[in-house]
Amino acid sequence: MKLNTNSNAYIIIYSAVLVVIVAFLLAFVYQALKPMQDANVALDIKKQILYSLNIRDLDGAEAEAKYAELVNDTMDMMGQKILMAEINEEPIMIYEMKGMGLWGGISGYMSVRFDPEKDGFSVYGAYFNHESETAGLGAEIKDSQEWQEKFIGKRILDDEGKHVVLSVVKKVEDPECQVDVVTGATLTSNGVDEMIKRTFGLWTGEYDIDMDEGELEKLMLKMALGKDSISDAEMERMIKVKKVKEE
C-alpha cells in the first residue's frame, strides 16, 4: 500500500516525529555541553572576583591557580556572599553585590580592607557587571576599567561606622568617599549607588535585616569566630556559656 504523502494524517505524523527527533538531539547536545558550560560560568565568576582584587588579564588556567592561591573561605551572612582572601599577608573581604540598572539586573564584587590611615574600611578593588545595559553608556560600569578603579581607596563608612558614605554622585564634593556617575548613564549609576548602600547598609542597620534577635546573635558569633559551618547544637551551647558569663 502506497503512502499518501499529501494526506493530513501523514503530514501530522511526519511533523510530530521530526519534532521529537530534533528535541531529543537538542536535549542530548545540551546535556553533553552542560559540564563545559558550567565550568565556563564558574571560571567567569572567579575572574570577576579576581578583577575586584585588581588582578586582570589572566587566561583560564592562570585565573584558576591565582583564585585558589588567594581566596581561602566563603561565608553566607544575612543573604550576602562574602569571600575571604589574603594578599601579601593582608586579609581582604570580597562582597558579592546585586542590584537593578536601567534595563535589567546589575551585579558586582567589591573587595574591602581595613585602612589604618582612614581608621576604617576602604575599597581595595571593584568590578561591576550587567545583564542588558546600553553599550557605551550604562554598559560602561562593566567595560570601563578606569571607572571601576575610581573606587579604589574610597572610604566606605563614616567615622562612627554607622552610615554608608561610599556613593556614586553627579557632582563629587567629597573625593574621599564619592565617585562620579558614568557619563550619560545616570540611572544605571544610581543603581550601582543603591546596590553599594544596600550591601554595606545591612551592617550599619540602615537596611532592614529579616532576622530575629536570636538568629542575629548566632550570626555575630559566627563572624567573631570567623566560621560559617558551626552546628546549631554547638551554637546554642556557646550562646548559653556566653550568657552565663555575662550574668
C-alpha positions as CSV (number, residue, x, y, z in Angstrom):
1,M,0.0,0.0,0.0
2,K,1.5,3.3,-1.1
3,L,1.6,6.1,1.5
4,N,-0.3,9.2,0.6
5,T,2.3,11.9,1.4
6,N,-0.2,14.6,0.8
7,S,-2.7,13.5,3.4
8,N,-3.2,15.4,6.6
9,A,-2.5,12.3,8.7
10,Y,0.9,11.8,7.1
11,I,1.9,15.4,7.5
12,I,0.9,15.5,11.1
13,I,2.7,12.2,11.9
14,Y,5.8,13.3,10.0
15,S,5.9,16.6,11.7
16,A,5.5,15.0,15.2
17,V,8.3,12.5,14.6
18,L,10.6,15.2,13.3
19,V,9.9,17.4,16.3
20,V,10.6,14.5,18.7
21,I,13.9,13.7,16.9
22,V,15.0,17.4,17.0
23,A,14.0,17.8,20.6
24,F,16.0,14.6,21.5
25,L,19.1,15.9,19.6
26,L,18.9,19.3,21.3
27,A,18.5,17.7,24.8
28,F,21.4,15.4,24.0
29,V,23.7,18.3,22.9
30,Y,22.6,20.4,25.9
31,Q,23.5,17.6,28.4
32,A,26.7,16.9,26.6
33,L,27.8,20.5,26.7
34,K,26.4,21.4,30.2
35,P,29.6,20.4,32.2
36,M,31.6,22.6,29.9
37,Q,29.1,25.5,30.2
38,D,29.0,25.2,34.0
39,A,32.8,25.2,34.1
40,N,32.9,28.3,31.9
41,V,30.4,30.1,34.2
42,A,32.4,29.1,37.3
43,L,35.6,30.4,35.7
44,D,34.0,33.7,34.7
45,I,32.8,34.2,38.3
46,K,36.3,33.5,39.6
47,K,37.7,36.0,37.1
48,Q,35.2,38.7,38.2
49,I,36.3,38.1,41.8
50,L,39.9,38.5,40.8
51,Y,39.1,41.7,38.9
52,S,37.7,43.0,42.2
53,L,41.2,42.3,43.6
54,N,42.8,44.3,40.8
55,I,44.1,41.1,39.1
56,R,43.3,41.0,35.4
57,D,44.5,39.7,32.1
58,L,44.8,36.1,33.2
59,D,44.0,33.1,31.0
60,G,41.8,30.3,32.3
61,A,44.5,28.2,33.9
62,E,46.2,31.2,35.4
63,A,42.9,32.5,36.8
64,E,42.1,29.1,38.4
65,A,45.5,29.0,40.0
66,K,45.5,32.5,41.3
67,Y,42.0,32.2,42.7
68,A,43.0,29.0,44.6
69,E,46.0,30.8,45.9
70,L,44.3,33.9,47.2
71,V,40.7,33.1,48.1
72,N,40.5,30.8,51.1
73,D,37.0,30.9,52.5
74,T,33.4,31.7,51.7
75,M,30.6,32.8,54.1
76,D,26.9,33.4,53.6
77,M,25.7,36.0,56.1
78,M,22.4,37.8,56.0
79,G,21.8,36.6,52.5
80,Q,25.2,38.1,51.4
81,K,28.0,36.1,50.0
82,I,31.3,37.2,51.4
83,L,34.6,35.7,50.3
84,M,37.9,35.9,52.3
85,A,41.2,36.4,50.6
86,E,44.7,37.1,51.7
87,I,47.1,39.3,49.6
88,N,50.7,39.9,50.9
89,E,49.5,38.6,54.3
90,E,46.7,41.3,54.4
91,P,43.2,40.0,54.9
92,I,40.7,41.1,52.3
93,M,36.9,40.7,52.3
94,I,35.1,40.4,49.0
95,Y,31.4,41.3,49.0
96,E,29.0,40.0,46.3
97,M,26.6,42.7,45.2
98,K,23.3,42.5,43.3
99,G,21.0,45.3,42.1
100,M,19.0,46.8,39.3
101,G,20.2,49.0,36.5
102,L,18.1,50.9,33.8
103,W,17.2,47.8,31.7
104,G,17.9,44.9,33.9
105,G,19.9,43.4,36.7
106,I,23.4,44.5,37.7
107,S,25.9,42.8,39.9
108,G,29.4,43.0,41.1
109,Y,32.1,42.3,43.6
110,M,33.8,44.8,45.9
111,S,36.9,43.9,47.9
112,V,37.4,45.7,51.3
113,R,40.4,46.2,53.5
114,F,41.0,47.8,56.9
115,D,42.7,51.1,56.1
116,P,44.8,52.3,59.2
117,E,45.2,55.7,57.6
118,K,41.4,56.2,57.5
119,D,40.9,54.3,60.7
120,G,38.1,52.3,58.9
121,F,37.3,50.2,55.9
122,S,38.2,51.3,52.4
123,V,37.7,49.8,48.9
124,Y,40.6,47.6,47.8
125,G,39.1,47.0,44.3
126,A,35.7,46.7,42.5
127,Y,34.2,45.1,39.5
128,F,30.7,45.6,38.1
129,N,28.6,43.6,35.6
130,H,25.2,43.9,33.9
131,E,22.6,41.9,32.0
132,S,21.4,44.4,29.4
133,E,22.7,47.9,29.8
134,T,23.3,50.2,26.8
135,A,26.7,49.8,25.1
136,G,28.8,52.9,25.6
137,L,26.6,54.2,28.3
138,G,25.3,52.0,31.2
139,A,27.5,49.1,30.0
140,E,30.5,51.2,31.0
141,I,30.1,50.0,34.6
142,K,31.4,46.7,33.2
143,D,33.5,47.8,30.2
144,S,35.4,50.7,31.8
145,Q,38.3,49.6,34.0
146,E,39.2,53.2,34.5
147,W,35.8,53.9,36.1
148,Q,36.0,50.8,38.3
149,E,39.4,51.9,39.5
150,K,38.0,55.2,40.8
151,F,36.5,53.2,43.7
152,I,40.0,52.1,45.0
153,G,40.9,53.6,48.3
154,K,37.4,55.2,48.9
155,R,36.1,55.2,52.4
156,I,33.0,53.0,52.9
157,L,31.6,54.1,56.3
158,D,31.6,57.3,58.3
159,D,33.9,57.8,61.3
160,E,31.5,56.1,63.7
161,G,30.8,53.2,61.3
162,K,27.0,53.9,61.4
163,H,26.4,55.2,57.9
164,V,27.5,54.1,54.4
165,V,29.2,57.1,52.9
166,L,30.6,55.5,49.7
167,S,28.4,56.7,46.9
168,V,28.1,57.4,43.2
169,V,27.1,61.0,42.5
170,K,26.7,63.6,39.8
171,K,29.0,66.1,41.4
172,V,31.8,64.9,43.6
173,E,32.1,67.0,46.8
174,D,34.0,64.6,49.0
175,P,36.6,62.7,46.9
176,E,37.4,60.6,49.9
177,C,34.2,58.6,49.5
178,Q,32.4,59.7,46.3
179,V,32.8,58.6,42.7
180,D,31.4,60.3,39.5
181,V,28.5,58.8,37.7
182,V,29.1,57.2,34.3
183,T,28.6,60.0,31.7
184,G,25.2,59.6,30.1
185,A,24.1,56.7,32.4
186,T,22.8,58.4,35.5
187,L,20.1,55.8,36.1
188,T,22.5,52.9,35.9
189,S,24.9,54.7,38.1
190,N,22.1,55.3,40.6
191,G,21.6,51.5,40.5
192,V,25.2,50.9,41.4
193,D,25.0,53.5,44.2
194,E,21.9,51.8,45.6
195,M,23.5,48.4,45.3
196,I,26.5,49.6,47.3
197,K,24.4,51.2,50.0
198,R,22.2,48.1,50.4
199,T,25.3,45.8,50.5
200,F,27.0,47.6,53.4
201,G,23.9,49.2,54.8
202,L,22.9,45.8,56.2
203,W,25.8,46.0,58.6
204,T,25.1,49.6,59.7
205,G,21.4,48.9,60.2
206,E,20.4,51.4,57.5
207,Y,18.7,48.5,55.7
208,D,16.3,46.2,57.5
209,I,17.5,42.7,58.4
210,D,14.9,40.0,58.1
211,M,16.3,38.1,61.1
212,D,15.2,37.8,64.7
213,E,17.4,38.6,67.7
214,G,18.4,35.0,68.2
215,E,19.5,34.5,64.6
216,L,21.4,37.8,64.7
217,E,23.3,36.7,67.8
218,K,24.3,33.5,66.1
219,L,25.4,35.4,63.1
220,M,27.6,37.8,65.1
221,L,29.1,34.9,66.9
222,K,30.0,33.2,63.6
223,M,31.6,36.4,62.4
224,A,33.6,36.8,65.6
225,L,34.9,33.2,65.3
226,G,35.4,33.6,61.5
227,K,33.4,30.4,60.9
228,D,30.3,29.7,58.9
229,S,29.9,26.0,59.5
230,I,29.0,25.6,63.2
231,S,26.2,23.2,64.1
232,D,23.1,24.6,65.7
233,A,23.7,22.5,68.8
234,E,27.2,23.8,69.2
235,M,25.9,27.3,68.6
236,E,23.2,27.0,71.3
237,R,25.8,25.7,73.7
238,M,28.2,28.6,73.1
239,I,25.4,31.2,73.5
240,K,24.4,29.6,76.8
241,V,28.0,29.8,78.0
242,K,28.2,33.4,76.9
243,K,25.0,34.3,78.8
244,V,26.2,32.6,82.0
245,K,29.5,34.6,81.8
246,E,27.6,37.8,81.3
247,E,25.3,37.1,84.3
